[in-house]
Amino acid sequence: MELQTMIWLVVGASFALYFGIAIWSRAGSTSEFYVAGKGVHPVANGMATAADWMSAASFISMAGLIAFMGYSGGAFLMGWTGGYVLLALLLAPYLRKFGKFTVPDFIADRYYSQGARVVAIVSLLVMSITYIVGQMTGVAVAFSRFLELDLFWGMVVGMAVVFSYTVLGGMKGITYTQIAQYVVLIFAYTVPAVFISLQLTGVFLPQIGLGSTMTGNEMYMLQKLDQVLVEIGFTEYTTNNNFGTLNMFLLTMSLMIGTAGLPHVIVRFFTVPNVRDARKSAGWALVFIAILYTTAPAVGAMAIYNLVKTVHTGETIAEETTLRYEERPEWMKNWEATGLLKFDDKNEDGRIQFYSDANKEFAATAEEQYGWKGNELSVNRDIMVLANPEIANLPNWVIALVAAGGIAAALSTAAGLLLVISSSISHDLLKGILKPDISEKNELMAGRIAMTGAILLAGYLGLNPPGFAAQTVALAFGLAASSLFPALMMGIFFKKMNKEGAIAGMLAGLISTVMYIFIYKGFLFIPGTNLFPDNAEYWMFGINPLGFGTIGAIINVIVALIVMKITAPAPAHIQDMVENVRVPRGAGGAVDH
């Protein structure tokens, strides 16, 4: 069957499945809309959590970053997986035992302050909108390629799909939709990885294939990859260091604690009947997440190897072994149509030169020997996973499956984020502060209106992101790390923390991180609004904006402790409440606080 027809069939069937589930499980009450009626089985919740967690950044962008960053890309892998462990062990069971709908609910009750609720809502909105920009970027990339649309119309179609099943189903519909999306995305990610591992190494499991010898060659996969990259001027894949030691640590830590402070993931643990099930669902989610995250390094390495060997067809670098433009494969033509892959024939020789012109010594040699005038191939990192099966000449059904998986990954997390944004406005702000007597029907309507506004804003910003999908998401994690995570941790494990300290800490952490991102990345990602170039030479103390969330978290904790010391301690009944939430006695069957 012709490729485009196959893609339409597979993607269309997945959409029909999502819409069908949303209609079947549509929310009829606020409890079902926000937390699925607190009746989701832990295995199902673990699968839905994994889909919610493994966003466009994980499916589409992470392996692409690893492909071009090599060893340094491991920071994203370590930060996101390590952060989930923190979330599962330190926050999820206690927040479920507390028994509230949302994170601002917990903040308001724990710190006995509507002011704390407002600050938490602001923090949540800033973080969630930043995060969803990365998802909508992934949506646009996937739809534009596989539906043969430009980025704008790809975004419009993606927004319409997300709107349809999210607004209709609420958390109940999203939960069961995300279970289906997990099945789709995990098959879509692992099947082509198995095919490509067999092609390159003869080993079925890509995790093992990455450390195996090449087919028909005694060299190990990573050795061969190091060799082909060095031959065209790049640093070795296994030692590629885009971050210094300080920034590697700060980024990893920011992603870890940011993960543990993500409201759209935390709220998933409010959807199970009791604390025991919250712990079980956390364990199952980690299993489901590990399937993709252990595969990602192999996908990244094999993708960049296949890309280089597509352009440099010989065993040694030479002018005549570079690819002629008119002979470029069909997958290149397909991605050129999206604008995410570009060729600029700088020396007008009709061949594609792909090499590191940032390596001045290599570039000078290449110009002298071959007349090359600079790198001519521009490849957006976000296309690598989606293009991988096409590059490897896999069957059309595999390419179509990857299309459905990439779209499912972006849509699943976008839906979870939209629900968090909706609940923060309709439940936390409107019902919690502005209009406590609002009816359940009107609250649901307000939530759906808030979702609509969030989708429109995210779509606009997604067309002008501050970086690749995974980089945009990393900024969101930094915002969560600097604002919500310290307040949640101190709220559970430091019973004397008072409202003044918590509010001051959240504001200090959030404002410092937002300002740093504003200075170097731009305000609300509007091009040209950053005060200084996004260049390491200008960064304060050399700190990469992607990792500044760690600094923001430290500022948060220091300010909170100082303010707590000079103000009245938390009331005795609040300290008793925290003690009750924290003590595991009877937690196995505990339900709402």
N, C-alpha and C positions, 0 to 999 in steps of 0.2 A: 504494500500500500504506500502511496506517495506520502512524504514526510509531513507536509502541512496538514493533509487530511487526517493523518494519524494523531497529530498534536491536537487538532480540534476535537476529535473523538475522545481522547483520553482526558484532556482538560475539561471538556464539556461534561463528561460522565462524572468527574470529581465535583464539579459545581452542582450538578443535579443532586449528588449525594449530600453535599453540605446544605443545600436549600431544603431538601427533604427532611433532614434531621432537624433543622431549625424550626420548620413548620410542625413537625411531630412533637417537639419538646419545647414549644414556645412558652415563655414565662407568663403566668397569670397573676402573680403577686410580687410585692417588692422583695420578699425573701427569695423567691425563685429567680427574680431578675438580678439580684446582687450576689447571692451565695448559693444558688441552685437548691434552695430549700434545705441545705445542710444534710443532704441524703445521698451523696455520691459515694460509691464503693471505693476503698483505698487504691485498688489496682487501676480502676478506671480513672480515678483522680490523679494517680501517678503518671498515667499515659497522657492525660490532658495537660498536666503540669509540664511534662517534657515538651509537648508541642507548643505550649504557651512560652516556654523558656527558649526553645531552639527556634529563634527568629530568623529573619532574612540575614541577619548578621552571622548566625551560625551556619545556616545552609548555604547561602549564596556567597557571603563575603569573607568569612573567616579563612577558609582554605585558599581563597584567592590572595589574601594578605600573606598567609604562610608561604604560598608559592613564590611571591616576589620578595618577601622579607627573610625567608629561611628561618634560621634559628631564632631570630628576634620575634617572629610571629608567635612563638610559643608563649609569649606573655599573655596573649588573648586566651589561649587554650588553658593555661594554668590559672589565670585569674577567674575565668568564668566557671570552671569546674570546681576549683577550690572554694569559690564563693558560695556555690550551692551547698557544699558540705557545711559551711558556717550557718547558712540559713536553716538547713535541716536540723542541726544540732542545737543551735543557740536561740533561735527565734520561733520557728514554726509551732512546736508543741505548746509553748507558753502563751503565744498569741491566741491559739485555738482555745486554750483553757480559759482565757479571759472572755472569749465568747462574743466579740463585737463583729459588726458587719465589715468595717473598713479600718485602715491604718489611722486616719484622723480621728475615728471613734475612740481607738485605744489611746491615742495621744491626749485627747480631750479629757477622758475619764482618769487616766493615770496621772496627769498633771493638773487635774481639777481646774481647768481653765478653757474658756471658749477662745481666748487669745491664742493659746497653744494650738487649738484646732485650726484656726485661721492660718497660722504660720505653716502647719503641716499641709493644709490644702494648697497653699501657694507653692510649697516645695514640691508637692506631688504633681501639680499641674506643670510646673517648669520642667521637671524631670520627665514626665510622661510625654509631653509634647515633643521634647527633644528626642526621646526614644522612638516615638512613632514616626518621626521624620525619616529615621533610618529604615523603618519597615516600608514606608511608602516609596522610598527610593528603590528598595528591592522589588516592590510590586511593579513599579514603572519599568525597571530593567527587564523583568520576566515577561510582562505583558507586551512590551514593545517588540521584543524579539520573537516570541512564539505566536503572537497574534498578528505579526507583521505590521505594527503601528509605530508611529514616532513616540518619543517619551511622553509628550503631553497627553496624547490619547490613550496611551498605556496606563497613565496615572488615572485618567477619568474612568476607564473601565474598572480598574482596581478599586477605586473609591466606591463605585456603584455596587460592586460585589460585596465589599466589606459592610457597607451601609445596609444592604438587604438582609443578611442573615444575623448581623449583630443587633440591630435595632429591633428585629422581630423576636429573637430568641432570648436575649439577656444572658445571664450566666448559665442558666440551665441549658439553653440551646447551644451556647458557646462550648460548654463542657463536652457535650456529646459530639459536636462538630469537630472539636480539637482532637478527640480520640480518633476519628476517621482521618483527620489531617496528619496525625502522627504516623498512622499506618502508611499513608501515601508517601509522606516525606522520607521516612526511614528506608522504605523500599527504593525510592527514587535516588537516595544518596548511596546506598550500599551496593545495589545491583551494578551500576556502571563501574564502581570502584573494584568490584570483583572481576568484571570483564577486563579492565585495564591492567589489574595486577597479574592476571593470567597472561595477557599479551606480553607484558614487559619482563615478568620474572617467572612465569609458570606456576606461581603460588596462588592458591584460591583465596586465602584471607589477605586483604590488603595490609592489615596491621603487621603481618609477618612478611609479606612481600616487600615492604619498605626496607627491611633489613636483610633481604636475600640477594643472591647474585642475579645478574641480568640473564635473560634467555639467550643461549648461544655465546655467552661471554662469562669469563671468570671474575669480572669486576662486580662488586656489590652495587646495588642500585644507587645508594647515596654517593659512593665513590665516583660512579659514572656521571651523576648529576653535578657533582663538584667540578669534574673535568670539563663538561660541556659549558658550564657557566663561566669558568675561568678563561676558557678559550675565546669568549666574546667580551671579556673585560669586566665581568661582574665578580664580586667576591664569592668565596666558596659558600655553598648553600648551608653547610653544617656549621659555619662560623660567622655567617653574615650577621653583623651587629649594627642594626639601625638605631638602637637605644644604648646609651651608656649604662653602667651598672646602676647609677642612681635612678635614672628614668625607667629602667627595667623593673626595679623594685617598686617604685611609686605607681607605675601603671598596673602591675600585677596586683598590688595591694588595693588600689582604687577599684579595680574590677571585682575583686573578692568581696570587699565590704559593701560596694555598691550593689552587687548581686543580692546580698543579704538584706538590703534595704529597699528592694523593688516591690512596690505595692501590688502590682498586677500579678506577681508570683506569690507574695504573702497571702493575698486574698484567696488563693486556691486552697489553702489549708483551713479556711473557714467553711468550706463546702462539704466537709465530712462530718459524720455524726458526733465524734468524740475525739479526745486527745490521742488515744491509742491508734485510731485510724489515721490521724494526722501524721504520726510517726511512721506508720506503715506506708502511707502514700508517699512520704518523703523518700523512703528507701526504694520504693518501686520507681519513682521518678528518676532517681540517681542511676538505676540500672538502665532505664530507657534512654537517658541522656548519654550514658557511656558508650552505647552502641555507635552513635554518630561521632562523638568527640574522640574516640580512639581511632576512628577511620579518617578523620580530617587531615592529620599530617601526611598520610599516604596519598590522599586525594590531591593535596597541594603540591607535593613533590612530583607526582606523576604528571600532573597538569602542566607544570612549567617545563618538565623534560620533553613532553610531547610538543609543546609550543615551539621550543627552541629547535627541535629536530624537524619540525614542519618548515621552518624558515631556513635553517642551515641543514641542507639535505646530505652533505658529505660527512666523512669521519673527521676531516680537518677543516679549519676555517680557510676559505679562499673565495675570491670574487665569483668564480663560476659555480660554487656550491650554494650560493644564496638563491632564494626562490624568485623566479620571474613573476612580475605582477600579473601578467595575463594568464599565468598558470596557477594562480592562487586557488586553493580548494574552495568548495562551495560554502563551507562554514564561515570563512573569512568574509565572503560577499554578504552572507546573511547578517553578520554582526556589523559590517560597515554600514548597512542600511539603517541601523539604530543610532549611529554616531558614537558608539562606545568602543569601536575599533577603527583606527585611522591610519592611513599611509600617506606619507609626504615624501615624494621622490626628490630628495635634496640635490643629488648629483645627476639626476636625469638619465640614469642608466637602465631604467625599466626593471630593476631588481629591488627586492626588499632587504634593506640592511637593518638587522635587529641586534644591537649591541649597546654596551654602556659607554655613552659619550661623556658621562661624568668622570670616567677614568681617563684623565688627560693624557697620560702616557700611552695607554692603549689606543685612544682616539687619534693621537698624532701618528702612531705607527700605521693604523688602518688607513688614514688619509694618504700617507706617503706610499704605501704598498698597493692599495686598491682604489684610491681616489674617493673614499667615502667622506661625506660631508657632515656626518652626524646620524644618530639613530633616526630611523624613518618610520618605525612602527610604534603606535601608541595604543596600549591595551588597558582598558579599565579593569581594575582588579575584580570588580563585582561580576564580570562575565565568565570568570575562569571555570567555576563549577558547572554553570549552565552550558558552557561551550565544550567542556571536557569530553563528553561522549561523541560529539561531532568531530572534534580534533582526532579522536582515536578511531574514527570510522566504525562506530558501533551501530547495531541495527536501529532502524527508525523507531521501533517501539520503546527502546531504551531512551532515546532522545526525548520522545513524547512523555515518558514517565518522569524524566528529570524536569521537564517543563511543569508538569502537574505538581511535583514535589517542591520546586522553588516557589511556586505560587502559594502552595499550601503553607509553607514555612512563614512566608511574609504575612499571609492573611491571618494565621492563627494568633500570632503575637499582636498584630494590629488590633484584632478583636478584643483580646484581653486588656490591652492598654485603653482602648476606647471605653470599655466598661468601667475601668478605674476612674477615668476622667469624668464619665457620666455620674458615677456614684459620688465622687468628691463634690460635684456641683449640686446635684439634686438632693442627695442624702445628707452629706456633711455640711454643706453651706446653706442650702435652702431650708431643709427640714431641721437641721441641727442648730441653725442660728437665726436665719431671717424669718422663717415662717414655720414654727414648730407644729402648728395645727393643720398643716397641709394634708389633704386626703391622700390615700394610697394611690388612687387613680391619677391625681394631678402630679404626684411625685414621679410616677412612672413616665408620664408625659414629659415632665421636665427633664428626666434622665435621657429620654430619646431625643429631645431637642438639643441637649448638650452634646450628645454623640454626633448629631448632624453637623453642628458647628465645628467640633473637633476634627471630623473627617475632612471638611473643607479646608481648614487651616493646615492640617497635616499634609494634604495633597499639594497645596501651594508651596509650603516649605520644602516638601520632598523633591520638588523640581529644582531647588536651589540649595542643596545640602552643603555642609561645611567639609565634607570628605566622603570617602567610601562608606558603605552602609555600616561596616563594623566600626569604623572610626567615629561616625556620628553616634552610634550606640554607646561607644566607650565614653563619650562626653556625658551622655545621660547617666551612666553608671557613676561617673564622678560627682554629678549633682546629687544622686541618691546617697552616695558615700558621705558627702559633706554635710547633709542636712538631716535625713531621716534615720540612717543607721545608728549614729551615736545616741539619738533621743530614744530609739527603741531599746538599744542595749542597756543604757543607764536606767531606763524605765523598768526593766525587768530585773537587773542585777545590782542596782544601787538604789535601795529603797528610800534613802534620804534626799535624793535629787528632787528639787522643788520646781514649781512652775516657772519662777523667774530665771533660774539657771537653764532650764530646758529651752525656753523661748529665746533667751539671749544666745545660747549656743547654736540653735538651728539657724537663727538670723545671721550670725557671724559666719558660720560655715557656708551657708547658701550664698550670701552676698559676696564673700571673698572668691568663691569658685565661679560664680556668674561673671564677676568683674574680670577675672583672669581670662575666661573664655571670650568675653566681650572684647578685651584688648587684643587678643591674638587670633580669634576665630570669627569675630563679627557678632553683632547683636541679632538674635533671631535668624542667623544664617543668611542675612541679606548681603549679597556681594558688595564689597567695598566699604563695609561699616567697621571693620577691625581697625584699631588705632595704629597697630604696628604690623609689619609683615610677619606671616606665620613662619618664622625662621628661627632656628636655634640660637643664632647670634643675638636675637632680641629678647629671648625668654629670660625671665627673672631667675637668676641663679641656675640657668640652663634647664629649668623644669618644663618638660613637655606638657602642654595643656591637657593632653589625654590622661595624664597621671596626677593632675593637680587635686583631684578629689581626695587623695590621701592627706595632702596638706590641709585642705578644707576641713576634713574630719578631725585632725589634730587641733585646729583652731576652734572648732565646735566644742570639743571636750574641755580644752583649757578655759575658754570663756565661760562655759557652763559651771565648771568647778569654782572659778573665782566668784562668779555672781552668787552661787549657792552659799558660799562661805560668808557673804556679807548680807544675806537675807534670811528670813525665817525658814526653818526646815520644813519639809513636807509634813502635813498633819498626821497624827497617829493613825487615824483610820485608813489613810492612804498607804502608810507603811505596812499596816496589817494586811491590806488588800494585796499589795505586792508580794508579801511573804506567802500568802495563800496561793497566789498564782505560781510562784517559783517552786514551792515545795512539791516534790513529786508524789507525796503520799496521796493515794486514791486517784492519781492522774489517769490510770489506765482506762477507767470508764467515765471520766469526768466529762460533763457536757458544759453548757453555758455557765459562765460565772454569775 
